[in-house]
Amino acid sequence: MELFLKPWMATCQETGERLADYVDNELEGRTLVRVRRHLARCKRCQALLASLTRTLEELRTLRVGEPELVDEATVSAVLARIDRDGS
């Protein structure tokens, strides 16, 4: 019913579901306009957006190194133990 009353603005649920796409600039057209209008008026969704943005910024600052190489003997031993313990 709310969508019918306010077709020009997204609901909190719709905004929350589309927030990641909004941050990634993947929304277009009417959906983008509806989410922007909602964010302009809703303090709760603004806070959610700020939190998501901060989290993504912090994740980008993490150094991701090369994965450690594990020798075949270690992999085989782990798999054998999983098989043994799972039986």
KOLMAR-795609 format. One line per field, with one value per residue: residue number from 1; residue in three letters; chain; x, y, z of N, C-alpha, C in turn. Coordinates in steps of 0.1 Angstrom, whole numbers, padded with zeros to 4 digits. Atoms other than C-alpha are relative to their C-alpha. Layout:
n: c(NUM, ...) .
res: c(ala, ...) .
chain: c(A, ...) .
n.x: c(X, ...) .
n.y: c(Y, ...) .
n.z: c(Z, ...) .
ca.x: c(X, ...) .
ca.y: c(Y, ...) .
ca.z: c(Z, ...) .
c.x: c(X, ...) .
c.y: c(Y, ...) .
c.z: c(Z, ...) .
END
This chain:
n: c(1, 2, 3, 4, 5, 6, 7, 8, 9, 10, 11, 12, 13, 14, 15, 16, 17, 18, 19, 20, 21, 22, 23, 24, 25, 26, 27, 28, 29, 30, 31, 32, 33, 34, 35, 36, 37, 38, 39, 40, 41, 42, 43, 44, 45, 46, 47, 48, 49, 50, 51, 52, 53, 54, 55, 56, 57, 58, 59, 60, 61, 62, 63, 64, 65, 66, 67, 68, 69, 70, 71, 72, 73, 74, 75, 76, 77, 78, 79, 80, 81, 82, 83, 84, 85, 86, 87) .
res: c(met, glu, leu, phe, leu, lys, pro, trp, met, ala, thr, cys, gln, glu, thr, gly, glu, arg, leu, ala, asp, tyr, val, asp, asn, glu, leu, glu, gly, arg, thr, leu, val, arg, val, arg, arg, his, leu, ala, arg, cys, lys, arg, cys, gln, ala, leu, leu, ala, ser, leu, thr, arg, thr, leu, glu, glu, leu, arg, thr, leu, arg, val, gly, glu, pro, glu, leu, val, asp, glu, ala, thr, val, ser, ala, val, leu, ala, arg, ile, asp, arg, asp, gly, ser) .
chain: c(A, A, A, A, A, A, A, A, A, A, A, A, A, A, A, A, A, A, A, A, A, A, A, A, A, A, A, A, A, A, A, A, A, A, A, A, A, A, A, A, A, A, A, A, A, A, A, A, A, A, A, A, A, A, A, A, A, A, A, A, A, A, A, A, A, A, A, A, A, A, A, A, A, A, A, A, A, A, A, A, A, A, A, A, A, A, A) .
n.x: c(0008, -0008, -0005, 0010, 0001, -0012, -0007, -0011, -0011, -0001, 0002, -0013, -0003, -0006, -0013, -0010, -0003, -0007, -0010, -0014, 0000, -0001, -0014, -0008, 0005, 0006, 0015, 0002, 0014, 0010, -0004, -0010, 0007, 0008, -0009, -0006, 0010, 0002, -0012, 0000, 0010, 0000, -0012, -0005, -0006, -0012, -0010, -0004, -0009, -0013, -0006, -0004, -0011, -0011, -0005, -0006, -0012, -0010, -0004, -0009, -0013, -0007, -0010, 0002, -0013, 0000, 0003, -0011, 0001, 0000, -0005, 0009, 0001, 0008, 0013, 0004, 0002, 0013, 0012, 0001, 0006, 0015, 0007, 0000, 0009, 0014, 0006) .
n.y: c(-0012, -0012, -0002, -0007, -0014, -0008, 0007, -0008, 0002, 0014, 0003, 0004, 0014, -0001, -0007, 0009, 0011, -0005, -0008, 0004, -0004, -0015, -0004, 0004, -0008, 0009, -0002, -0009, -0004, -0002, 0006, -0009, -0012, 0004, 0002, -0014, -0008, 0006, -0003, -0014, -0003, 0010, 0000, 0014, 0006, -0008, 0006, 0013, -0003, -0004, 0012, 0008, -0007, 0001, 0014, 0002, -0007, 0007, 0012, -0003, -0003, 0012, 0005, 0013, 0006, 0012, 0011, 0009, 0013, 0012, 0012, 0011, 0009, -0006, 0001, 0014, 0003, -0006, 0007, 0013, -0002, -0004, 0013, 0009, -0005, 0000, 0013) .
n.z: c(0000, 0000, 0014, 0007, -0005, 0002, 0011, 0004, -0010, -0005, -0014, -0007, 0004, 0014, -0001, -0006, 0010, 0012, -0005, 0006, 0014, 0000, -0003, 0011, 0012, 0009, 0002, 0011, 0003, -0010, -0013, -0006, -0004, -0011, -0011, -0004, -0007, -0013, -0008, -0003, -0010, -0010, -0008, -0002, 0013, 0002, -0010, 0006, 0011, -0005, -0006, 0011, 0006, -0009, 0000, 0013, 0000, -0009, 0007, 0011, -0006, -0004, 0010, 0003, 0005, 0007, -0009, -0003, 0007, -0009, 0008, 0003, -0012, -0010, 0006, -0001, -0014, -0005, 0006, -0006, -0014, 0001, 0003, -0011, -0010, 0005, 0002) .
ca.x: c(0000, 0028, 0043, 0010, 0009, 0045, 0055, 0081, 0101, 0114, 0106, 0132, 0130, 0136, 0164, 0181, 0179, 0194, 0219, 0250, 0240, 0236, 0271, 0285, 0267, 0247, 0212, 0197, 0165, 0135, 0150, 0180, 0157, 0134, 0164, 0180, 0147, 0143, 0179, 0173, 0145, 0153, 0178, 0179, 0187, 0213, 0230, 0229, 0245, 0272, 0279, 0281, 0304, 0327, 0329, 0337, 0364, 0380, 0379, 0397, 0425, 0433, 0464, 0457, 0489, 0497, 0481, 0505, 0514, 0507, 0526, 0508, 0516, 0499, 0468, 0467, 0471, 0442, 0419, 0427, 0419, 0386, 0377, 0387, 0369, 0338, 0333) .
ca.y: c(0000, 0024, 0019, 0030, 0061, 0071, 0057, 0084, 0073, 0039, 0023, 0015, -0022, -0014, 0010, -0015, -0042, -0019, -0001, -0021, -0015, 0022, 0024, 0006, 0030, 0002, 0016, 0034, 0052, 0052, 0029, 0053, 0083, 0064, 0054, 0089, 0105, 0080, 0086, 0123, 0120, 0089, 0093, 0055, 0046, 0075, 0059, 0025, 0040, 0057, 0024, 0005, 0031, 0031, -0007, -0008, 0018, -0001, -0033, -0016, -0006, -0041, -0055, -0086, -0106, -0136, -0167, -0190, -0221, -0254, -0285, -0315, -0336, -0312, -0311, -0349, -0352, -0328, -0345, -0379, -0366, -0351, -0385, -0404, -0381, -0379, -0416) .
ca.z: c(0000, 0008, -0027, -0041, -0019, -0025, -0059, -0062, -0031, -0020, 0013, 0040, 0029, -0008, 0001, 0023, -0004, -0030, -0008, -0020, -0056, -0048, -0033, -0063, -0087, -0102, -0099, -0128, -0138, -0116, -0090, -0085, -0082, -0057, -0035, -0036, -0026, 0003, 0015, 0014, 0040, 0061, 0089, 0096, 0060, 0059, 0090, 0073, 0042, 0062, 0081, 0048, 0033, 0063, 0063, 0026, 0030, 0059, 0039, 0010, 0034, 0044, 0028, 0010, 0005, -0015, -0002, 0016, -0003, 0014, 0004, -0009, 0022, 0045, 0022, 0021, 0059, 0065, 0040, 0055, 0090, 0078, 0062, 0093, 0117, 0095, 0094) .
c.x: c(0009, 0006, -0010, -0002, 0012, 0008, 0013, 0012, 0000, -0003, 0013, 0004, 0006, 0013, 0010, 0004, 0008, 0012, 0014, 0001, 0001, 0014, 0009, -0004, -0006, -0015, -0001, -0015, -0008, 0004, 0010, -0007, -0008, 0009, 0006, -0011, -0002, 0012, 0000, -0009, 0001, 0013, 0006, 0007, 0013, 0011, 0005, 0010, 0014, 0008, 0006, 0012, 0013, 0006, 0007, 0014, 0011, 0004, 0010, 0014, 0008, 0010, -0003, 0013, -0002, -0004, 0012, -0002, 0001, 0005, -0011, -0002, -0009, -0015, -0005, -0003, -0013, -0012, -0002, -0006, -0015, -0007, -0001, -0009, -0014, -0007, -0006) .
c.y: c(0013, 0003, 0008, 0015, 0009, -0007, 0007, -0001, -0014, -0001, -0003, -0014, 0000, 0007, -0009, -0011, 0005, 0009, -0003, 0004, 0015, 0004, -0003, 0007, -0009, 0002, 0011, 0004, 0003, -0005, 0009, 0012, -0003, -0001, 0013, 0008, -0006, 0004, 0015, 0003, -0009, -0001, -0014, -0006, 0008, -0006, -0013, 0002, 0004, -0012, -0009, 0006, -0001, -0014, -0003, 0007, -0007, -0013, 0002, 0003, -0012, -0005, -0015, -0005, -0012, -0011, -0009, -0013, -0011, -0012, -0011, -0010, 0005, -0001, -0014, -0004, 0006, -0007, -0014, 0001, 0003, -0013, -0009, 0005, 0001, -0013, -0005) .
c.z: c(0000, -0013, -0008, 0004, -0003, -0011, -0004, 0010, 0005, 0014, 0006, -0005, -0014, 0000, 0005, -0009, -0011, 0004, -0006, -0014, -0001, 0002, -0012, -0013, -0011, -0002, -0011, 0000, 0012, 0014, 0007, 0006, 0013, 0013, 0005, 0008, 0015, 0009, 0004, 0013, 0012, 0008, 0003, -0012, -0003, 0009, -0006, -0012, 0005, 0006, -0011, -0007, 0008, 0000, -0013, -0001, 0009, -0007, -0011, 0005, 0004, -0011, -0002, -0007, -0008, 0009, 0003, -0008, 0010, -0008, 0000, 0012, 0010, -0005, 0002, 0014, 0005, -0006, 0006, 0014, -0001, -0004, 0012, 0011, -0004, 0000, 0013) .
END
